[in-house]
Amino acid sequence: MKFGIFYEHQLPRPWNENSEHKLLMESLDQIELADNLGYDYAWEVEHHFLEEYSHSSAPEVFLAAASQRTKNIRLGHGIIQLTTNHPARVAEKVATLDLISNGRVELGLGEGASTTELHPFNLRFRDKRDVWEDGVKCMLPMFYNHAWEYDGEYFKFPLRAVVPKPLQKPHPPLWVACSQLDTIRYAAHRGMGALCFKFVDLDASRAWVNAYYNTFVKDQEKLCDYQANANIAVVSGFMCCETDEQAWEKADGWTFFQFTLGLYSREGPFEPGTVNFWDRYQEWKQTPAGQKRSGSELIGSPDTIREKLLELETGNVDQVILLNQAGKNTHEDICSSLELFGKEVMPEFQAREKEHQQWKQAVLNGELELEEIDTDPYNFKARGKPTKKSSKEEANRNMVSGAVGRPESQSI
């Protein structure tokens, strides 16, 4: 199993004139620490106009800075928006980042989360799936064709040489964010890695991992000619301390990102500066929904987290992404958590990665056939109720938002 860390660049109020500078500098320190400790990935989102929730509108700049302070850690766009960025600009920026990072880029592609983000770019929310798919078809061949032209429904691109080209050939590994569990199948159908939220238990992990790999092997249909990436990664709230009580106390605001994105989706857009999202979050936390723990968080002592990771390992999850920079979690607590986990828990799971890769290769080669497990009992939407299995078209529509999304079992 591999491990990543995840950044929204959350900045709850109150602010001062140095708050954003401090936030970015501390995040770079954390990624440098994670690199030294042997973490495998650092993921950064792209969002626009979502104050407090995500001050991360130029992830390529932040990841470029991180590339110069690290040596080994993979640098992931989780995700870059193909709706608010022109495909050629995405190809240029990603290729440049891949070159200056010595080929360490992971490329997650997405649509944008809400009307708050999309409408200022003259995009209709209901069109974002179609724009995304057209953008994928337009952009990906720019990586491996010296000259490229494209005539699609949303993008028209005359014959040009898009330079530079990425160091990784034909392009960095591709991912999509799965904001609904059913879209794990969509990611596999398109031959891309799935970025989703942690499953509630071992049975759910096994069901969804099997669904992903069975679809990847038996029902893959790429949008254009690109290199497939068989990977399923799960994001989880994270804080590792000596005791469970300490961990929960120091990760008290981790659900802020879930609550705030839901608020933007339900009630936004808001007039800038008119809503204090942190205060609204504190009110919500006093409700039964706000006090409920999903049980899937990786928050606790090393022993507690180890027990939960063993379920994910048994379920054959490829990567666990740790969400530590959330709410008002402090820089000191984030660093100490990364250090404790990196020394006492992570090495034993990384040591068994070779065995997992052997399992994966057997599945992809058709030597090992996975059981077809009904995912209906493990398909939870925002209200915590099981839903019927979606059709392929419904899965397409529910796919990828501007970030990884929120846990389907979490009431917001």
C-alpha positions in Angstrom: 0.0 0.0 0.0 1.2 3.5 -0.8 0.4 6.7 1.1 -0.3 10.3 0.1 -1.2 13.6 1.8 -3.9 15.9 0.6 -4.3 19.7 0.5 -7.3 21.9 0.1 -5.5 24.9 1.6 -8.3 25.6 4.0 -8.3 28.9 5.8 -11.2 29.4 8.2 -11.8 32.9 9.5 -10.6 35.1 11.2 -7.8 36.1 8.8 -5.1 38.7 8.8 -2.9 40.0 6.0 -0.3 37.3 6.5 -2.7 34.3 6.8 -2.4 33.1 3.3 1.4 33.5 3.2 1.7 31.5 6.4 -0.6 28.8 5.2 1.3 28.2 2.0 4.7 28.3 3.6 3.6 25.8 6.3 2.1 23.5 3.7 5.4 23.5 1.8 7.2 22.6 5.0 4.8 19.7 5.6 5.3 18.3 2.1 9.1 18.6 2.5 8.8 16.7 5.8 6.6 14.0 4.2 9.1 13.6 1.4 11.9 13.0 4.0 9.7 10.6 5.9 9.1 8.5 2.8 5.5 9.3 1.9 4.6 8.5 -1.7 2.3 11.3 -2.9 1.3 14.9 -2.2 -2.1 15.9 -3.7 -3.3 19.4 -4.3 -6.8 20.5 -5.4 -8.0 23.3 -7.7 -10.9 25.5 -6.6 -12.0 29.0 -7.4 -13.8 31.6 -5.3 -14.5 29.2 -2.3 -13.3 31.4 0.5 -12.3 29.6 3.7 -13.0 26.2 2.1 -10.1 26.2 -0.4 -7.5 28.9 -1.1 -6.0 26.8 -3.9 -6.7 28.4 -7.2 -3.2 27.9 -8.8 -2.1 24.4 -7.8 0.5 24.3 -10.5 2.4 27.1 -8.9 2.3 25.5 -5.4 3.3 22.1 -6.8 6.1 23.7 -8.7 7.4 25.2 -5.5 7.0 21.8 -3.8 9.0 20.1 -6.6 12.0 22.2 -5.7 11.9 21.3 -2.0 11.4 17.5 -2.5 13.2 14.7 -4.3 11.0 11.6 -4.4 7.4 12.3 -3.5 4.9 12.2 -6.4 3.1 15.5 -7.0 -0.6 15.1 -7.8 -3.2 17.4 -9.3 -6.2 16.2 -7.4 -7.7 17.6 -9.5 -7.0 20.3 -12.2 -10.2 21.6 -13.8 -10.7 21.0 -17.5 -13.7 23.3 -17.5 -12.1 26.5 -16.3 -8.8 25.9 -18.0 -8.2 25.7 -21.7 -6.9 22.2 -22.7 -3.7 23.7 -24.3 -2.9 25.6 -21.2 -3.3 22.5 -19.0 -1.0 20.5 -21.3 1.6 23.3 -21.2 1.5 23.7 -17.4 1.5 20.0 -16.6 4.3 19.2 -19.0 6.4 22.0 -17.5 5.8 20.8 -14.0 6.7 17.3 -15.0 10.0 18.5 -16.4 11.0 20.6 -13.4 10.0 17.8 -11.0 12.0 15.2 -12.9 8.9 13.3 -13.9 6.9 13.1 -10.7 3.5 14.5 -11.8 0.2 12.6 -11.3 -2.6 14.2 -13.4 -6.1 14.2 -11.9 -8.7 15.8 -14.2 -12.1 17.2 -13.1 -15.0 19.5 -13.8 -15.4 22.0 -11.0 -17.6 21.7 -7.9 -20.4 24.3 -8.1 -22.0 27.3 -9.9 -19.9 29.5 -7.6 -16.8 28.2 -9.5 -18.2 27.7 -13.0 -20.5 30.6 -13.7 -17.8 33.3 -13.6 -16.0 31.4 -16.4 -19.2 31.6 -18.5 -19.9 27.9 -18.0 -23.2 26.3 -17.3 -23.2 23.7 -14.5 -25.3 21.3 -16.5 -22.8 21.2 -19.3 -19.7 20.5 -17.2 -19.6 16.7 -17.9 -19.7 17.2 -21.6 -17.2 20.0 -21.5 -14.9 17.8 -19.4 -15.0 14.8 -21.8 -14.5 17.1 -24.8 -11.5 18.7 -23.0 -10.0 15.3 -22.3 -10.2 14.4 -26.0 -8.7 17.8 -27.0 -5.9 17.9 -24.4 -4.3 14.4 -23.9 -3.0 14.0 -27.5 -1.1 17.3 -27.0 1.3 15.4 -24.8 2.5 12.9 -27.4 1.8 14.6 -30.8 4.2 17.2 -31.8 1.5 18.9 -33.9 -2.2 18.6 -33.0 -5.5 20.0 -34.1 -9.0 19.3 -32.7 -12.6 20.1 -33.7 -15.0 19.2 -30.9 -18.3 20.4 -29.6 -16.8 22.8 -27.0 -13.1 23.1 -28.0 -11.7 24.1 -31.4 -8.0 24.0 -31.7 -6.1 24.8 -34.9 -3.0 22.8 -35.8 -0.2 23.9 -33.5 2.9 22.4 -31.7 2.1 22.3 -28.0 5.4 22.6 -26.1 7.0 21.6 -23.9 6.4 17.8 -23.7 6.3 16.0 -20.4 9.2 13.9 -19.2 7.0 10.9 -18.5 6.0 9.2 -21.8 3.4 9.4 -23.2 2.0 11.5 -20.3 1.7 11.5 -16.5 -0.6 8.9 -14.9 -4.3 9.9 -15.2 -6.9 10.1 -12.5 -10.4 11.3 -11.9 -12.1 12.3 -8.7 -15.1 10.2 -7.7 -17.6 12.4 -5.8 -20.1 9.5 -5.8 -19.2 5.9 -5.2 -20.8 4.7 -8.4 -18.4 6.7 -10.4 -15.6 4.4 -9.3 -16.9 2.3 -12.2 -16.8 5.3 -14.5 -13.1 5.9 -13.7 -12.4 2.3 -14.5 -14.5 2.4 -17.6 -12.4 5.3 -18.8 -9.1 3.6 -17.9 -8.2 6.1 -15.2 -7.3 6.0 -11.6 -10.1 6.6 -9.1 -9.7 9.2 -6.3 -12.5 8.5 -3.8 -13.3 8.6 -0.1 -12.5 5.8 2.4 -14.9 2.9 2.6 -16.7 2.3 5.8 -15.4 -1.3 6.3 -13.7 -4.3 4.8 -16.7 -5.6 3.0 -17.3 -2.2 1.3 -13.6 -2.0 0.4 -13.6 -5.4 -1.3 -16.8 -4.7 -3.1 -15.7 -1.4 -4.6 -12.2 -2.5 -5.4 -13.5 -5.6 -7.2 -16.0 -3.4 -9.1 -13.2 -1.1 -10.2 -10.9 -3.8 -11.4 -13.5 -5.9 -13.0 -14.7 -2.9 -15.0 -11.1 -1.9 -15.8 -10.4 -5.3 -17.2 -13.8 -6.2 -18.8 -15.4 -2.9 -19.8 -12.8 -0.3 -20.5 -13.6 2.4 -23.1 -11.1 5.3 -23.3 -12.2 8.7 -24.5 -9.2 8.9 -26.8 -5.8 7.3 -27.2 -4.0 7.5 -23.8 -2.2 5.2 -21.4 -4.5 3.6 -18.8 -3.8 3.9 -15.1 -5.2 1.1 -12.9 -5.3 2.6 -9.4 -7.9 3.1 -6.7 -7.0 5.6 -4.0 -9.1 6.6 -0.9 -8.9 9.8 1.0 -9.6 9.8 4.7 -9.6 12.3 7.6 -6.3 11.8 9.4 -4.6 12.6 12.7 -2.2 10.3 14.5 -1.4 10.9 18.1 -0.3 8.7 21.1 -3.9 8.2 22.1 -7.3 8.3 20.4 -8.5 11.1 22.6 -5.6 13.3 21.7 -6.0 12.6 18.0 -9.7 13.6 18.0 -9.1 16.7 20.0 -6.4 17.8 17.5 -8.4 16.9 14.5 -11.6 18.5 15.8 -12.2 20.5 12.6 -11.5 17.8 10.0 -15.2 17.7 8.8 -15.1 21.5 8.0 -14.2 20.7 4.4 -17.2 18.4 4.0 -19.6 20.8 5.6 -18.4 23.9 3.7 -18.4 22.4 0.2 -21.9 21.1 0.9 -22.9 24.6 2.0 -21.5 26.1 -1.2 -23.4 23.5 -3.3 -26.7 24.0 -1.5 -26.8 27.7 -0.8 -24.1 29.3 -2.9 -23.0 31.5 -4.5 -22.6 33.9 -1.6 -21.7 37.6 -1.7 -18.0 37.7 -0.8 -17.4 38.2 2.9 -21.0 37.9 3.9 -20.8 34.4 5.4 -18.5 33.2 8.2 -18.2 29.5 7.2 -16.3 28.6 10.4 -19.1 30.0 12.6 -21.7 28.1 10.5 -19.7 25.0 10.9 -19.6 25.4 14.7 -23.4 25.7 14.7 -23.7 22.5 12.6 -21.3 20.6 14.9 -23.9 20.9 17.7 -26.5 19.1 15.7 -26.8 15.2 15.7 -25.4 15.1 12.2 -22.4 17.2 13.1 -21.6 15.1 16.2 -21.7 11.8 14.3 -18.5 10.1 13.4 -18.5 7.9 10.3 -16.2 5.4 11.8 -14.0 5.3 8.7 -11.7 8.2 9.7 -8.0 7.5 10.2 -7.9 9.4 13.4 -6.5 7.9 16.5 -3.4 6.2 18.0 -1.0 4.2 15.8 -2.7 1.0 16.9 -6.2 2.3 16.0 -5.1 3.5 12.6 -3.1 0.3 11.9 -6.3 -1.8 12.5 -8.3 0.3 10.0 -5.5 0.2 7.4 -5.3 -3.5 7.6 -8.9 -3.7 6.3 -8.0 -1.5 3.4 -4.9 -3.5 2.7 -7.0 -6.7 2.8 -9.5 -5.1 0.4 -6.6 -4.4 -2.0 -6.8 -0.6 -2.0 -3.8 0.8 -3.9 -3.2 4.1 -2.0 -4.5 5.8 1.1 -4.4 9.6 1.0 -4.3 11.3 4.4 -6.3 14.5 4.9 -4.5 16.3 7.6 -4.7 20.0 6.6 -8.4 20.6 7.4 -10.3 23.1 9.4 -8.0 24.8 12.0 -5.6 21.8 12.5 -2.3 23.4 13.5 1.0 23.2 11.6 2.6 21.6 14.7 0.0 19.0 15.1 0.1 18.1 11.3 3.8 17.7 11.4 3.9 15.6 14.6 1.1 13.4 13.2 3.0 12.8 9.9 6.1 12.0 11.9 4.4 9.5 14.3 2.5 7.7 11.5 5.6 7.7 9.2 7.7 6.1 11.9 5.3 3.7 13.6 2.7 2.6 11.0 3.6 3.4 7.4 6.7 1.3 6.9 5.1 -2.1 7.5 2.4 -1.4 4.9 4.9 0.0 2.4 7.0 -3.1 2.9 4.2 -5.3 1.5 3.7 -3.2 -1.6 5.5 -5.7 -3.8 2.9 -8.4 -2.8 0.1 -6.0 -3.7 1.6 -5.3 -7.1 1.9 -9.0 -7.8 -1.9 -9.3 -7.0 -2.7 -6.4 -9.3 -0.7 -7.7 -12.2 -2.4 -11.1 -11.9 -5.8 -9.3 -12.1 -4.8 -7.2 -15.0 -3.3 -10.1 -16.9 -6.5 -12.2 -16.4 -4.7 -14.7 -14.3 -6.9 -13.9 -11.3 -10.6 -13.3 -11.7 -12.2 -11.2 -8.9 -15.7 -12.0 -7.5 -18.5 -9.9 -8.8 -19.9 -8.4 -5.5 -23.1 -6.4 -5.4 -22.2 -2.9 -4.4 -25.7 -1.8 -3.6 -25.4 -2.4 0.2 -22.2 -0.2 0.2 -23.5 2.7 -2.0 -24.3 5.5 0.4 -25.2 9.0 -0.7 -25.0 12.2 1.4 -27.9 11.3 3.6 -26.5 7.9 4.6 -29.2 5.8 2.8 -28.4 3.0 0.4 -29.2 3.8 -3.3 -29.9 1.6 -6.2 -27.1 0.8 -8.7 -26.8 3.6 -11.3 -26.6 2.9 -15.0 -23.5 3.7 -16.9 -25.0 7.0 -18.1 -26.0 8.0 -14.5 -22.5 7.1 -13.3 -21.2 9.4 -16.0 -23.3 12.3 -14.8 -22.3 11.8 -11.2 -18.6 11.5 -11.8 -16.1 14.1 -10.8 -16.3 17.4 -9.0 -13.6 20.0 -8.4 -12.1 17.9 -5.6 -12.3 14.4 -4.4 -15.8 15.0 -3.0 -17.3 14.1 0.4 -17.9 10.7 2.1 -21.2 9.4 0.9 -22.1 8.2 4.4 -21.6 11.6 6.0 -24.8 13.6 6.6 -24.3 17.3 5.9 
